[in-house]
């Protein structure tokens, strides 16, 4: 069987021994599976820091803005770490193979880290921001969560050409959503951008898979983003400007990639049409 995410062969399940005892579950987990579980752990802890550092102080009337900033930065850094785990588990699985549970573990972990965590971040934003509307923000959070659910479900069922994703990858979408929130745009603009990102995740726009040099570039961008968040969290000189610059670049990439993909599809369509016309000529 083939893992739809990594395109690597799954390790066949071990046959029961002569006494009818199966291999313990702990021995079935591969190195790639362990990285995938790290992805899920980071997503859960992002929800934890969003709750304890942002939501609870707001509900209790605490004025410690620094704590909220640190917790928001920590939550987003954890999502970035989850993206690193998600990137590495695919690379490791292609080299060392994954267990039969690899694909399922990957989808479940992605749902926590790139579906639940960013959706919850949007929900809490709607509760604590001065110009936000809680119920409308809750709708935006649900849209993000359902977009990730639909994307992961479709990913498990649809076979695409090697090296491409259909729709914005969920890690990229999650980081784009939290970047929109951190930019502190007007509420209507924030909500529209979030819904637009959710639409891109379920669209048919093709995105390249992070392999080779692209994987290195993605990893470097994540490390840079963590540095920008740390500078903002510790109120470093220019930290706010650096954070806004990083978030803006994330949004620009999210908008430019679909434009390039659309232009490529139009170019390919014109080439095929031109070839078809040439073939019909005597």
C-alpha positions as CSV (number, residue, x, y, z in Angstrom):
1,X,0.0,0.0,0.0
2,X,1.1,3.6,-0.6
3,X,0.9,6.5,1.9
4,X,-1.0,9.3,0.1
5,X,1.0,12.0,1.9
6,X,4.5,10.7,1.5
7,X,4.1,8.4,-1.5
8,X,6.2,5.9,0.4
9,X,5.4,2.3,1.0
10,X,3.8,1.5,4.3
11,X,5.5,-1.1,6.5
12,X,3.2,-4.1,6.5
13,X,1.6,-5.1,9.8
14,X,3.6,-7.7,11.6
15,X,1.9,-11.1,11.5
16,X,1.0,-12.6,14.9
17,X,3.6,-15.0,16.2
18,X,3.0,-18.7,16.8
19,X,1.4,-18.0,20.2
20,X,-1.2,-15.6,18.6
21,X,0.3,-12.5,20.2
22,X,0.7,-9.4,18.2
23,X,3.6,-6.9,18.3
24,X,3.0,-4.3,21.0
25,X,1.7,-1.0,19.8
26,X,4.8,0.9,20.9
27,X,6.9,-1.2,18.6
28,X,4.7,-0.4,15.6
29,X,5.2,3.3,15.9
30,X,8.0,4.5,13.5
31,X,10.2,7.5,13.9
32,X,8.0,9.4,11.5
33,X,4.9,8.5,13.6
34,X,6.7,9.9,16.7
35,X,7.3,13.2,14.8
36,X,3.6,13.2,13.9
37,X,2.6,12.8,17.5
38,X,4.9,15.8,18.3
39,X,2.8,17.7,15.7
40,X,-0.4,16.9,17.7
41,X,1.2,17.8,21.0
42,X,2.2,21.2,19.7
43,X,-1.3,21.9,18.4
44,X,-2.9,21.0,21.8
45,X,-0.4,23.1,23.7
46,X,-1.2,26.1,21.4
47,X,-4.8,25.8,22.5
48,X,-3.7,25.6,26.1
49,X,-1.6,28.8,25.9
50,X,-4.3,30.6,24.0
51,X,-6.8,29.8,26.8
52,X,-4.6,30.4,29.9
53,X,-2.7,33.4,28.6
54,X,-5.3,35.3,26.5
55,X,-8.8,34.1,27.2
56,X,-8.8,33.6,31.0
57,X,-7.0,36.9,31.8
58,X,-9.5,38.7,29.6
59,X,-12.5,37.0,31.4
60,X,-11.0,37.8,34.8
61,X,-10.3,41.4,33.9
62,X,-6.5,41.2,34.1
63,X,-4.6,44.2,32.6
64,X,-1.4,42.2,32.0
65,X,-1.0,42.9,28.2
66,X,2.5,41.6,28.3
67,X,1.3,38.2,29.4
68,X,-1.3,38.1,26.6
69,X,1.4,39.0,24.1
70,X,3.8,36.3,25.4
71,X,1.0,33.7,25.3
72,X,-0.1,34.7,21.8
73,X,3.5,34.4,20.6
74,X,3.9,31.1,22.3
75,X,0.7,29.7,20.8
76,X,1.8,30.7,17.3
77,X,5.3,29.4,17.8
78,X,3.9,26.1,18.8
79,X,1.9,26.0,15.6
80,X,5.1,26.8,13.7
81,X,6.8,23.9,15.6
82,X,3.9,21.7,14.6
83,X,4.5,22.7,11.0
84,X,8.2,21.7,11.4
85,X,7.1,18.3,12.7
86,X,4.7,17.9,9.8
87,X,7.5,18.8,7.4
88,X,10.0,16.4,9.0
89,X,7.7,13.4,9.4
90,X,7.1,13.4,5.6
91,X,10.8,13.6,4.9
92,X,11.6,10.9,7.4
93,X,8.7,8.6,6.1
94,X,10.1,8.8,2.6
95,X,13.5,7.7,3.8
96,X,12.7,5.2,6.5
97,X,9.0,4.5,5.8
98,X,6.1,4.9,8.2
99,X,3.9,2.4,10.1
100,X,0.4,1.4,8.8
101,X,-1.0,4.1,11.0
102,X,1.1,6.9,9.5
103,X,-1.4,8.4,7.1
104,X,-4.2,8.4,9.7
105,X,-2.0,9.8,12.4
106,X,-0.9,12.6,10.1
107,X,-4.4,13.6,9.3
108,X,-5.6,13.6,12.9
109,X,-2.6,15.6,14.0
110,X,-3.0,18.1,11.3
111,X,-6.7,18.5,12.3
112,X,-5.6,19.5,15.8
113,X,-2.6,21.7,14.9
114,X,-3.8,23.4,11.7
115,X,-7.6,23.1,12.2
116,X,-8.6,23.3,15.8
117,X,-5.7,25.5,17.0
118,X,-6.0,28.4,14.5
119,X,-9.8,28.2,14.6
120,X,-9.7,28.6,18.4
121,X,-7.2,31.4,18.0
122,X,-9.8,33.2,15.8
123,X,-12.6,32.5,18.2
124,X,-10.6,34.0,21.2
125,X,-9.6,37.0,19.0
126,X,-13.3,37.6,18.5
127,X,-13.8,37.6,22.3
128,X,-10.9,39.9,23.3
129,X,-10.5,42.4,20.5
130,X,-12.1,45.7,21.0
131,X,-13.7,46.1,17.6
132,X,-14.5,42.4,17.1
133,X,-17.9,40.7,17.2
134,X,-17.8,37.5,19.1
135,X,-20.6,35.6,17.3
136,X,-19.4,36.7,13.8
137,X,-15.8,35.7,14.8
138,X,-17.2,32.3,15.9
139,X,-18.6,31.8,12.4
140,X,-15.2,32.6,10.9
141,X,-13.6,30.1,13.3
142,X,-16.1,27.4,12.2
143,X,-15.3,28.2,8.5
144,X,-11.6,27.7,9.1
145,X,-12.2,24.4,11.0
146,X,-14.5,23.0,8.4
147,X,-12.2,24.0,5.6
148,X,-9.3,22.0,7.2
149,X,-11.7,19.1,7.8
150,X,-12.8,19.1,4.2
151,X,-9.3,19.5,2.8
152,X,-7.9,16.6,4.8
153,X,-10.8,14.4,3.9
154,X,-10.4,15.2,0.2
155,X,-6.6,14.7,0.4
156,X,-7.3,11.2,1.6
157,X,-9.6,10.4,-1.3
158,X,-8.1,12.2,-4.3
159,X,-5.0,11.2,-6.1
160,X,-3.0,14.0,-7.6
161,X,0.1,14.2,-9.7
162,X,3.3,13.7,-7.8
163,X,4.8,16.9,-6.2
164,X,1.6,18.9,-6.0
165,X,-1.2,19.7,-3.5
166,X,-4.7,20.6,-4.5
167,X,-5.7,23.6,-2.3
168,X,-3.6,25.6,0.1
169,X,-1.8,23.1,2.5
170,X,-3.4,23.2,6.0
171,X,-0.1,24.2,7.7
172,X,0.3,27.2,5.3
173,X,-3.4,28.0,5.7
174,X,-3.2,27.9,9.5
175,X,-0.2,30.2,9.6
176,X,-1.8,32.6,7.2
177,X,-4.9,32.8,9.4
178,X,-3.0,33.6,12.6
179,X,-0.9,36.1,10.6
180,X,-4.1,37.9,9.6
181,X,-5.2,38.0,13.3
182,X,-1.8,39.3,14.5
183,X,-1.9,42.1,11.9
184,X,-4.7,43.7,13.9
185,X,-6.6,44.9,10.8
186,X,-10.2,46.2,11.1
187,X,-12.6,43.4,12.0
188,X,-14.4,43.2,8.7
189,X,-11.1,43.1,6.7
190,X,-9.8,40.4,9.1
191,X,-12.9,38.3,8.7
192,X,-12.9,38.6,4.9
193,X,-9.2,37.6,4.7
194,X,-9.8,34.6,7.0
195,X,-12.7,33.4,4.9
196,X,-10.6,33.9,1.8
197,X,-7.9,31.8,3.2
198,X,-10.4,29.1,4.1
199,X,-11.6,29.1,0.6
200,X,-8.1,28.7,-0.8
201,X,-7.7,25.6,1.4
202,X,-10.7,23.8,-0.3
203,X,-10.0,25.3,-3.8
204,X,-8.5,23.4,-6.7
205,X,-5.5,25.7,-6.9
206,X,-2.3,23.6,-7.1
207,X,0.5,24.2,-4.6
208,X,3.9,22.6,-4.8
209,X,4.9,20.1,-2.1
210,X,7.9,21.2,0.1
211,X,10.6,18.9,-1.1
212,X,14.3,19.5,-1.8
213,X,15.3,23.2,-1.8
214,X,11.7,24.2,-1.3
215,X,11.6,22.2,2.0
216,X,14.7,24.0,3.1
217,X,13.2,27.4,2.2
218,X,10.1,26.5,4.2
219,X,12.1,25.5,7.2
220,X,14.1,28.7,7.0
221,X,10.9,30.8,6.8
222,X,9.6,29.0,9.9
223,X,12.8,29.7,11.8
224,X,12.6,33.4,10.8
225,X,9.0,33.6,11.8
226,X,9.8,32.2,15.3
227,X,12.5,34.8,15.6
228,X,10.1,37.6,14.7
229,X,7.5,36.3,17.2
230,X,10.1,36.1,19.9
231,X,11.2,39.7,19.2
232,X,7.6,40.9,19.4
233,X,6.9,38.9,22.6
234,X,9.8,40.3,24.5
235,X,9.1,43.9,23.2
236,X,12.4,44.2,21.4
237,X,13.1,47.5,19.6
238,X,11.2,47.4,16.4
239,X,9.6,44.1,17.4
240,X,6.1,45.2,16.4
241,X,7.2,46.4,13.0
242,X,9.2,43.1,12.4
243,X,6.1,41.1,13.3
244,X,3.8,43.1,11.0
245,X,6.4,42.7,8.2
246,X,6.5,38.9,8.7
247,X,2.7,38.6,8.8
248,X,2.4,40.8,5.7
249,X,4.9,38.6,3.8
250,X,2.9,35.5,4.8
251,X,-0.3,37.1,3.4
252,X,1.6,38.2,0.2
253,X,2.8,34.6,-0.4
254,X,-0.7,33.3,0.3
255,X,-2.1,35.6,-2.4
256,X,0.7,35.4,-5.0
257,X,1.0,31.6,-5.2
258,X,-2.6,31.2,-6.4
259,X,-2.0,33.9,-9.0
260,X,1.0,32.1,-10.4
261,X,-0.9,28.8,-10.3
262,X,-3.8,30.3,-12.2
263,X,-1.5,32.0,-14.8
264,X,0.2,28.6,-15.3
265,X,-3.1,26.9,-15.9
266,X,-4.2,29.5,-18.4
267,X,-0.9,29.3,-20.2
268,X,-1.1,25.4,-20.4
269,X,-4.7,25.7,-21.6
270,X,-3.7,28.0,-24.4
271,X,-0.8,25.8,-25.4
272,X,-3.1,22.7,-25.6
273,X,-5.7,24.7,-27.6
274,X,-3.0,25.9,-30.0
275,X,-1.7,22.3,-30.4
276,X,-5.2,21.0,-31.0
277,X,-5.8,23.6,-33.7
278,X,-2.5,22.8,-35.3
279,X,-3.4,19.1,-35.4
280,X,-6.7,19.9,-37.2
281,X,-5.0,21.8,-40.0
282,X,-4.4,19.8,-43.3
